[in-house]
Amino acid sequence: MRFSDIVGALYLGAITAFIVFQNELFIRLTETYPYPMGFAKIALLATFGECLRHRLTTGHWIPDKLAIRFLVWGIFGLWFTAAFPFVAGGVQAISSSHLWVPANPFWMSAWINLLGGYAFSMMFTHYWIDAMIAGRFCWPWEVLGRPETRRWARIVFLSLILFWIPAHTITFSLPPAWRVTSAAYLSIALGVVLSFAARQGR
C-alpha cells in the first residue's frame, strides 16, 4: 500500500469518525444549515470518490483542477439537498391522491432514479462537466455523439438498475437528516462505477 493510499484512508476515516462520534452535533448542523451542510457533505466525500476514481484509472490520487471539481460536487450537494425532500413529498402527495403506488422507500427510489432523472441526469451532467474540465467548453449534445459516451451510458444504465435503485431504497429508509449523508457516501461508490465506465469507454 502506498503512503498516499494510507492518507486517503485516514481522510475518509476522519470524516466518518466525526459523523459517528459527533452524531448529535452533526444532525443539529444538518437540520439548522441544510444547504451549507449538503454542500460540505457532498463536496468532501464525492471529491474523495473523484480522487478514488482517478486512483483506480491512473494509479494517482489527485486529478487535474481538483478545486473546480470540489466546487462542482458542492453544487451537486445543493441539488441533492433539495431533491430528496422534493421527491419524497411528491411521491407521498400523489400516493395519497391514489395516483401512485404506496409511498414506500422503494417507490421513492424508483421515482428519483427512473422518472425524476436524479441518478442518470446527475451522472450525465457530471460526465459532461468532466469533459469540459478535461478539454474545452462543449454543449451536452456534442458529448452525446461520442462513441465512448454510448459505452459509458450502458454501464451507467446497468448501475442504475442493479445498484442505485436498491441503494436509494436504503437511503429513503433513513430519517431525512441522514439522506444526503447517505448520498455522500454513495458518491464514493459512484467514483468506482464511473472509473469502471471510463475503462469500458477506453
N, C-alpha and C positions, 0 to 999 in steps of 0.2 A: 504493500500500500504506500502510495506517495504521501509526502508531507501535506500537499495540497488537498488530498482526499481526507486526511485527518482534520484539517481546518474546516473543510466543508461539513463533515460530520459534527464537529463542535458547534458550528454556526447553527445547524438545524437543531441540535440538541439543546442549545441555549434558549432558542425561541420556544421550543416545546416545553422545556423546564419552567419557563416563566408562565406559560399558559396553564400548566398543570398545578404548579405550586402557588400561583397567584391568581387562581381562577376567579375568586370573588372580585378582585380589582379588575381583572380582565373583562368580566361580564359587565361590571359597572361602567367601565370606559366604553364598552361596545354599545350599551344602552343609552349613554349620555351623548356620545360623539359617534354615531353610526357611520357617517361618511368618512371622517378622518381615519377611523379605525378600519373601515373597509379598504381604504387606500393603503394603509400601512400593512394590513394582513396580506393582501394580495401582492403588493409590491415586494415585501420581504420574502415571502415564500415562493411566489411564482417566479421571481427573479432567480431564486435558488434553483427552481426547476429548469429555468432557461440555461443556467450555468451547468446543471447536470446534463441537459441535452447536449450542450457543447462538449462536455467531458466525454460523453458516450460516442459522439460522432467524430471528434477530432483528437481526443486524448488530452485536451487542455480545458481548464475550468472557465476562464474569463473570455467571453465573446467580445467582439468589437462593439463600441458605442454602448457600453453597459449602462451608463447613466440614462440614456434615452430609453433603453429597454425597461429600466426600473420605473421611469415616469409613465411609460405606456401601460405597464402592468398595474400601476396605481390607478390610472384612469379606468381600466377594466374593473378594478376593485369598486369604484363608484357605481359602475354598471351593475355588478353583482349585488351590491347592497340594495339597489332598487329592484332588481329583477326577482329576487326570492319572495319578498312580501307581495309584489305585484302579481306573480303567478299564483302563489298560494291563495291570496284573497280572491283572485279572479276565478280560479277553479272552484273554490268554496261557494262563490256567488252563483255561478251557473249551475253548480250541482244542487244548490238549494232551490233553484228555479226548475229543477227536473229537466235541465237541458244537457246534462252531462252525467257520467257515472259517479259513484260516491267519491267524495273529495279525500281520498287517502293518499299517502306519500307516493305510492307507485304511479297513480294517475297524474299527480303533480309533476313527477319526474318525466313521465311520458309527454306531458304538455310542454314543459320547458325545453325538452330536447327535440321533440319532433314537430310540434305545432308552434311553439313560441320562438323557435330558432335560436335559442340561447347557445347551445353547445356548438352546432355547426357554424352558425353565424359568427360566434366569438372566435372559433378556431380559424375560420377563413379570414376574418378581419385581422387576426394576429399573423396569419400566413402572409397576407398582403402587406402589412406593415413591415414584417421581416424582409420581404422582397425589396421594399423601398430603403430600409436601413442598410441592406447589403449592396444596393445599387443606386438607383435614382428614382425620382417620382414616376409612378405609373398609375393608370386607372385600374380599378378592380377587374374589369373585363379583359384587360391586357394579360393579367395573371391567369385568368381562366383559360386562355388559349394555349397555355404551355403544356407540353406533353407530361412533364413531371407533376403538374397540378392534378391531372387525371389519376395518376398513381397515388398521389397524396390523398386525394378525395376518397379513394376506395378504402385506404387504411383508416381514415377518419370516420367514414360511414360505419365500418365494422366496429370500431371502438365505441361509436355512439350506441349501437345496439347491444354489444356484449359487455361494455364497461360503464358508459355514462348513465344509462337508464338505471341499472342496479345501484351505481354509486350515488346518484342523486335521490334515489328512493331512500337510502340511508340518511342522506343529508336532510331531506324533508321530514324524516322521523325524529330529528333532533329539535330541541327548543329553538325558537327563532334566533336567539342571541348567538347560537353556535353554528348557524348555517353558512355564513360567509367564511368562518374559520375552517369548516369542513371543505368548502370550495377552495380555500387557500392551500390546504394540504393536497387536495385532488389536483391542483395545478402542478404539483411536483410530478404526479403521475402523468399529467398532460405532457410534461417535458420528455418523459420516457416515450410516450406514444408518438409525439412529433419527431423524436430522434429516429424511431423506427420507420416512420413515414418518410423522413428525409433520406434514410438509407435506401428505402424502396424506390424513392424518386430518382436517386442517382443510379 
